[in-house]
């Protein structure tokens, strides 16, 4: 029969864990509200930037023979090397948030290796970086304190290497992989090909009202400048979206852990009561037996 003190010790330990997980859930809920609002406003900015790029690129594509003369928009048929940038959390206790991103990265790496394409892996977030280092997967570079506190300047500096190397022809593609925020209960995995920019969205439309007034000779220069901003903001938005998804996932994980601890405490209390009843019954039998033996 289980010792009553041991059961009481287990009940106290699980109850303390329950308090911790409940507190972590409340913290994540508060952080999620702020992160969700920032992600929403950032999405509006990203959408507007995409519209501007689409309009300028569409103009050039439709007015110039041969299309857009810019490597960032050229479809590279036989890539030799690509950059894969992934974003994971700096902390754990957030369910399958990190492992989903890691699995997507491993899958994309395998797809490129099967095509004999070299991959430069660039990591953001302690959990992902540690995973690949532990599994002896070479990282081109990494940073471990940016995903928890997204900063535009640091994000720009991190992705600048990929932008310049792509324009110089050192790499032939850029992917960003992260787990993004969809709603309070759901995260959405994003495997986005950032460079080259997809030109299928650019269409010739004579009746479409123009958003911009730009001289024709300035369009290509403006487009080249906007591509940098587009990639930089794609990186920054990935960080913002990822941190919102992280808090959402941690909130759910801590809620599940709290409920599990609650059920465990209930089970331990039943076990304690049974053990106490058994101990009382044993003592009564011993007393009765002693009285009978004295007769």
C-alpha positions, 0 to 999 in steps of 0.5 A, a space after each residue: 500500500 502506498 505511503 500516505 506521506 508520499 502521496 501527500 508529497 506528490 499532491 503538493 508537487 503536482 499542485 505547485 506545477 499546476 500553479 506554475 502552468 496556470 501563471 504561464 498561461 496567463 502571461 502568454 495570453 497577455 503577451 499574445 494580445 499585444 503580439 497579435 495586434 502588432 502582427 495585424 498592423 504589420 500585415 496591412 503594411 506588407 500587403 500594401 508594399 506587395 501591391 506597390 511592387 506588383 504594380 511597378 513590376 507589372 508596368 515594366 513587364 508589360 511595356 518592356 520587350 523581354 520582361 523585367 531585367 532584374 535578377 530578383 524577378 528572373 526564374 532560375 531554372 537550374 539553381 546551384 545554391 539556395 538560402 533557407 532561413 528558419 525562425 523558431 522560438 528561444 524557449 520551449 514549453 510551447 507544444 509542437 510549435 518548434 518541431 513543425 518548423 524543424 520538420 519543414 526545414 528538414 524536408 526542404 533541405 532534402 528536396 534540394 539535396 535530391 536535386 544536387 542543390 547546395 543549401 546554406 542554412 541560416 537560423 533564428 531562435 535557440 531551439 532550432 539552432 540547438 537542434 541542428 547543431 546537435 544533429 551536426 547539420 552545418 549552419 551558415 550563420 545563426 542568432 538566438 535572441 531575435 525571435 523572442 524580441 523582434 527588432 527591425 534593424 537587426 532583422 534587416 542586418 541578418 537578411 542583408 547577406 542573403 539579399 546581396 548574395 542573391 543579387 551578386 549571383 552567389 545564391 539562386 534562391 531564398 526561402 523563409 520558414 516559420 510557424 505563423 499566427 492564424 487565430 487564438 487556437 491555430 498556428 499556420 506553417 509558412 514555407 515562403 519562397 522570397 527570392 526570386 519574386 513570383 511574377 505570375 501575380 503581375 498582369 497587364 491591366 489597361 483599365 486598372 487604376 494606378 496607385 502611383 505616379 512614377 516616371 517610366 525611366 525611374 521605374 526600374 530603379 524604384 523596383 530594385 530599391 523596393 525589392 530590398 524593402 520587400 525582403 527585409 520586411 518579409 523577414 521582420 514580419 516572419 519574426 512578428 508573426 512567429 512570436 504571436 504564434 509562439 505565445 498562442 501555442 504556449 498558451 494552449 500547451 500551458 492550458 492543457 498542462 494545467 488541466 492534466 495537473 488538475 486531473 492528476 491531483 484528483 486521481 492522487 486524492 482518490 488514491 490518498 483516501 483509499 490508502 487512508 481508509 485501508 490504513 484505518 481498516 488495518 488498525 481496526 483489525 489489529 485492535 480487534 485482533 488484540 482484544 480477541 487474543 486477550 479474551 
